[in-house]
C-alpha cells in the first residue's frame, strides 16, 4: 500500500527543489516541474496521482485552475491595457488570432483531431505568460523596447488567453449537448451570461466590502478564497462549465474597481498560485502514460513544434508589427521568443480530463501535445535566444543602472544625483506617497515590494545591475539584499546602515554575504543622511583630472562625506569603508557636503543637486 502522506511530502519537496533550481538557473520553473513529474511518474513509477487522490483528483485540479485563472485576471488592469503601445495591442488582437488559426489547422491535419479539439488546442497555444517570459528575458537581456513588448504581451495574454480557451471549450460542450445549432447556441449563451453575471456580482460585492473595511485585514484572504470557491461551484451548478468563466470575470472586476486595495490579496494569491502550480504540474506530468510520453518525441509533435516556432510566431509578429517603427532585427527576435507556460498546461490538463469523460476521441492527446510544446519552446528558446540577440546586435550593454529600494527623500536625493550622471535609476517602494513624489520628480518607479512574486514577473530590470537598499527598515534592506545578490552579484548589492545596525553587537549582525555590502562610512546611517539632507546638505559632483586628483579633493574638503565614484566607463563604484577606494583621472566623485561648502576643482564647479 502506498503511504499517502509520504507521496504528498515527495511532491512538496520536489516542488521546492524545482522552484529553487529555476530561481538559481534563471529559467522558467515549469520546465523543472514538468521534468520532475515525468521522472516521478511514467519514468520510475514512484508517484501515481490517480491512486493517491482517486475521485478527488478532478475537483482538486478544477479548483487549482480556478485559483490560477483568478490570480491572473486579478492583475489585468484595463487602464494599463489602454496605455500600452499599439504594437502590444496588435500582438494581442492580430498576432494571437493568427497563431490560433495556424496552430489549429496544423493540429487538425498532423494528428487527425476534430476541428473542435484542434481549435481548442490552437487557443491554448496563444498563451505565453509572464512566468515563462520574465526569466527568459533576464537571461537574454534584449533591448528595452523588445523586452517591454514581450513582457506586456505575456501579462495581457495570460488572462485573455485563458478566457478565450474557456469560451471555446464552453461552445464545444454546449454544441455536443444539443441536437440543433440553435440549442447549442442557447446553452453557450447561458454559460456566458451566468459566468459574467455571477462573476461580476461577486467581484463587485467583495470590492465594496473591502473598500468599506467591513472585514479585518487578516480575514480578507480567507474571504476572497472562500468566495472564489463559492462562485466556481454556484456557476457550475447553474450552468455546467461556467465556473472558470465566473472566477475569471470576478478577478477582472475586483482588480479594476476604484478604491479597492488588493495588494494583500494579490500577494496571498501569488503564494497560493505557486503552491498550486508546483504541485499541479508534477501531478499532471506524473499521470502521463509511458506511451503518451514516448509519443512526444515522435515526428508529428516535432513538426508541430517547428511550425509554431518557424511559421506561426514569425508570421503573426510580422503582421502585428506591419507599418510600425519596430526595426527588422527587433521583429526577428520578437518572432523567436514565445515560450508557452502555466495557463496552457493547467487548462489543457483540466479540459482533457473533462472531454475524455465525455467521450471525445483524441482528447487524451491535448496534455502530451501541450507538454511537448512547452518543453520544446522553453528549452529551445532558452538555448538560442541569447546568441540570436547578440548576433542581431540588440542585446542590452552591461547593466550599469541602479535599483533603489525606497522612494523616500534620501533615496530620491541619491537617485537624482545618479540620474544627472546618465545613470539609469529605478525606485521601488510600497508607500504610495513616496512613489507619487518620485514620479513627480521624474523617476521611473515600481509601486510594490520588489522581492514579491508579482515583482518577479513584472519588475523591469532592463539595464539595471546594482541594488542600493535605502529603506529606513533594516529588515526590508536585508531581505532585498538576500534576494538580489543572486540577480546582481554580492559585489553589486549594497545597503545603507540603519540605527539598528550600529546599535547591535557583532554577534547579532546579519552577515554582509547575505544582505549585501554596507554603504559609506559606518557613522553615515539612514537617519544621519536624512538629517543632513533636511538641514540643507547637497550632493556635489567633481570630475577628477590629472591636475586635480582624488587626494586634492579630500584635502580641499576633508569633512565631505564620500558617496559614489563613477569611473571613465560609466560604472558605479559606491564608497565602502571596508574596501580601498582609489579613483583616478576621468572619474566623477559624488559626495555629500554641508550647505555652502561645495568642493571646487580646476575650472570646474560641481553640479549641486536641487533639494526636493
Secondary structure, DSSP 8 states (H G I E B T S, - for coil): ---HHHHHHHHHHHHHHHHHHHHHHTS-HHHHHHHHHHIIIIIT----HHHHHTTHHHHHHHHHHHHHHHHHHHT--HHHHHHS-HHHHHIIIIIHHHHHHHHHHHHHHHH---HHHHHHHHHHTT---HHHHHHHHHHH-B-HHHHHHHHHHHHHHHHHHHHHHHHHHHHHHHHHH-SSHHHHHHHHHHHHHHHHHHHHHHHHHHHHHHHTT-S-HHHHHHHHHHHHHHHHHHHHHHSTT-HHHHHHHHHHHHHT-TT---HHHHHHHHHHHHHHHHHHHHHHHHTS-HHHHHHTTSHHHHHHHHHIIIIIHHHHHHHHTTTSS--HHHHHHHTT-----HHHHHHHHHHHHHHHHTT-TTTTHHHHHHHHHHHHHHHHHHHHHHHHHHHHT-B--S--EEEEE--SHHHHHHHHHHHTTT--EEEEES-HHHHHHHHHTT-EEEES-TTSHHHHHH---TTEEEEEE--S-HHHHHHHHHHHHHHH-GGGEEE---HHHHHS-GGGS--HHHH-EE-B-TT--HHHHHHHHHTT-EEEEEE--SSS-HHHHHHH-TT-EEEEEE-TT--EEE-BTTS-----TT-EEEEEE-TT---EETTEE-------
